[in-house]
């Protein structure tokens, strides 16, 4: 998801540089920024899910010790 946007944005930016098109360069930079944000979001979601699983495991352990 985010990696694809980074690649496409990089290509657009370079193409804009080659043909001296400031708008295409700016569009490429914006697309790369979007890709970076998507990548960070994906990482944050994965980290949150891992913490949730750990918390569930600790809850089960605590309940088994209380019984």
N, C-alpha and C positions, 0 to 999 in steps of 0.2 A: 504494500500500500504506500507507505511513505518513501520507501527506497525507489519505487518506480517514478514517483513525482520528482525526486532528487535527480534521477537520471534524465528524465524528460526536460526538466528545468535547466540542467547543465547543458544539454544539447541546444536548447533554444537560446540560451545566453551566448554560447560560442557561435552559433549561427548568426545571431544579431551582431556579434563582434566582427565576424567575417564580412557581412554585407553592410556594416556600419549602420545598423538599425537600432536606435536607442530604445524604441518601444519593445522590440523583440527581446533585447537584453534585459529590460526591466521585467517583462513578463516571465522570462526564465528565472530571474532572481526570486521573484515572488513565488513561483512554482517550487523552487528549491526550499524556500522558507516554509511553505505549506507542507512539503514532504518531511522536513525536519520536525515540524510540530506533530505530524501524524506518527512519526517514528517514536517520539517521546511519549505520546499518548499510549501507544501500544505497549511500550515498556512499563509505563505506570500502571496500566490495567493488569499486566502480567504480574507485576510486583504485588498489587493489591490482592489479586486472586491467591497468590502464594501465602500472603499473610492471613487471608481468610481461612485457608485450609489448615494452617498451623493453629489458628485460634480454635477451629472446630475440633482438632485433635486434642488440644489442651482441655477443652470443655469436656470431651468424652473421658479423658483421663481423670479429671477432677470428679466427675459424676461417679465413675467406677470406684474411686477411693472413698467417696461419701457413703456408698452403699454397704 
